[in-house]
Amino acid sequence: MSRRFAISCAAICSAAILLATTSSRASAEGRCYGEWSDAAPIVARERLRSARDVQDMARGELAGDVVRILLCEAESGFVYRLVLRRLDGRMGTLTVSARPTPGG
């Protein structure tokens, strides 16, 4: 097994674990929508930031790749939960408000 393949497998396993953790935490706080056929009408109805805007912000500010985005209901309103692969290969999560920023 090549080193690159082993690193890829480790990254995929880490993402799966983070997604499972994020999903279980999110379900305790509120419902999450991973299918955009379910999320898109909510984004339009609630006039939320688009997932693309959030993804672009995450790439620009965090210098990494977005592996997955979920739209979730939280006590404070809708949020996006992101699973990220950083440039150093580590996986991480980020929660961002789905409400548009003032003036943006």
C-alpha positions as CSV (number, residue, x, y, z in Angstrom):
1,M,0.0,0.0,0.0
2,S,1.4,3.3,-1.0
3,R,2.0,6.2,1.5
4,R,-0.4,8.4,-0.5
5,F,-3.2,5.8,-0.4
6,A,-2.7,5.3,3.4
7,I,-2.9,9.0,4.0
8,S,-6.1,9.2,1.8
9,C,-7.6,6.3,3.7
10,A,-6.8,8.0,7.0
11,A,-8.3,11.3,5.8
12,I,-11.5,9.6,4.7
13,C,-11.8,7.7,8.0
14,S,-11.3,11.0,9.9
15,A,-14.0,12.7,7.9
16,A,-16.4,9.8,8.5
17,I,-15.8,10.1,12.3
18,L,-16.2,13.8,12.3
19,L,-19.4,13.6,10.3
20,A,-20.8,11.0,12.7
21,T,-19.9,13.2,15.6
22,T,-21.2,16.3,14.0
23,S,-24.4,14.6,13.0
24,S,-25.1,13.2,16.4
25,R,-24.4,16.5,18.1
26,A,-26.5,18.3,15.5
27,S,-29.4,16.0,15.9
28,A,-29.4,16.7,19.6
29,E,-29.5,20.5,18.9
30,G,-31.9,20.4,15.9
31,R,-32.5,18.9,12.5
32,C,-29.8,19.0,9.8
33,Y,-30.2,18.9,6.1
34,G,-27.4,17.2,4.1
35,E,-29.5,16.8,0.9
36,W,-29.6,20.1,-1.0
37,S,-33.0,19.2,-2.4
38,D,-34.3,19.6,1.2
39,A,-32.1,22.5,2.2
40,A,-32.5,24.8,-0.9
41,P,-36.2,25.7,-0.2
42,I,-35.3,26.5,3.4
43,V,-32.4,28.7,2.2
44,A,-34.7,30.6,-0.2
45,R,-37.6,30.9,2.2
46,E,-35.5,32.1,5.2
47,R,-33.2,34.2,2.9
48,L,-30.1,32.5,4.2
49,R,-26.5,32.8,2.9
50,S,-25.9,30.3,0.1
51,A,-23.8,27.3,0.8
52,R,-21.4,28.5,-2.0
53,D,-20.8,31.8,-0.2
54,V,-20.0,29.9,3.1
55,Q,-17.8,27.5,1.2
56,D,-15.9,30.4,-0.5
57,M,-15.5,32.1,2.9
58,A,-14.1,29.0,4.5
59,R,-11.6,28.4,1.7
60,G,-10.4,32.0,1.8
61,E,-10.1,32.4,5.5
62,L,-9.0,28.9,6.6
63,A,-6.9,27.8,3.6
64,G,-8.4,24.3,3.3
65,D,-10.9,22.2,1.5
66,V,-14.5,21.9,2.5
67,V,-15.4,18.2,2.7
68,R,-19.1,18.5,3.6
69,I,-21.6,21.2,4.4
70,L,-24.8,20.7,6.4
71,L,-27.6,23.2,7.0
72,C,-28.8,22.8,10.6
73,E,-31.4,24.3,12.9
74,A,-29.9,25.5,16.1
75,E,-31.4,27.4,19.1
76,S,-29.9,30.6,17.6
77,G,-31.4,30.0,14.1
78,F,-30.0,28.2,11.1
79,V,-26.3,27.4,10.9
80,Y,-24.0,25.7,8.4
81,R,-21.8,22.9,9.9
82,L,-18.7,22.4,7.8
83,V,-16.2,19.5,7.8
84,L,-12.8,20.8,6.6
85,R,-9.6,19.2,5.5
86,R,-6.8,21.7,6.3
87,L,-3.7,22.1,4.3
88,D,-1.7,20.1,6.8
89,G,-4.1,17.2,6.3
90,R,-5.9,17.5,9.6
91,M,-9.7,17.4,9.7
92,G,-11.8,19.9,11.6
93,T,-15.3,21.3,11.9
94,L,-16.6,24.8,11.8
95,T,-20.1,26.2,12.5
96,V,-21.1,29.4,10.7
97,S,-24.3,31.4,11.0
98,A,-26.5,31.0,7.9
99,R,-27.9,34.5,8.3
100,P,-26.5,37.0,5.9
101,T,-23.9,39.4,7.3
102,P,-25.1,43.0,7.6
103,G,-24.2,44.9,4.5
104,G,-23.1,41.7,2.8
